């Protein structure tokens, strides 16, 4: 179980920090944990890189 907004407020008060510190740490941990088990190799990129978009735009004008 992660840090809730309520717990972040309580930790911030008790430890003289900010709730954002605790929520950001939780978010970073959640993302790290998912990155350890999710395989993104099958995900196709649907937005072209900026350089290719500019080139395509230039060709169409």
C-alpha positions in Angstrom: 0.0 0.0 0.0 1.3 3.4 -0.9 1.3 6.8 0.7 -2.1 8.5 0.5 -2.7 12.2 0.3 -3.8 12.1 3.9 -0.7 10.2 5.1 1.4 12.7 3.1 -0.1 15.5 5.0 0.5 13.8 8.3 4.1 12.9 7.5 4.8 16.4 6.3 3.5 17.9 9.5 5.3 15.4 11.7 8.6 15.7 9.9 8.5 19.4 8.9 8.5 18.6 5.1 5.9 19.0 2.4 3.1 16.7 1.3 4.4 17.0 -2.2 7.7 15.4 -1.1 6.0 12.3 0.1 3.6 12.1 -2.9 6.4 12.6 -5.4 8.5 9.9 -3.7 5.5 7.5 -3.9 4.9 8.3 -7.5 8.6 7.8 -8.4 8.6 4.4 -6.6 5.3 3.3 -8.3 6.8 4.2 -11.7 10.1 2.4 -10.9 8.2 -0.7 -9.7 6.1 -0.9 -12.9 9.2 -0.3 -15.1 10.8 -3.5 -13.5 7.9 -5.7 -14.7 6.4 -4.2 -17.8 7.7 -5.1 -21.3 7.3 -2.1 -23.7 8.9 -3.8 -26.7 5.5 -4.5 -28.3 4.3 -0.9 -28.0 4.3 1.0 -31.3 5.3 4.6 -31.4 2.4 6.6 -33.0 3.9 10.1 -32.9 6.7 10.8 -35.2 9.8 12.5 -33.8 9.9 16.3 -34.3 12.5 16.2 -37.0 10.4 13.9 -39.1 7.2 16.0 -38.5 9.1 19.2 -39.6 10.3 17.5 -42.7 6.8 16.1 -43.6 5.3 19.6 -42.9 7.9 21.3 -45.1 7.2 18.8 -47.9 3.4 19.4 -47.8 3.8 23.2 -48.1 
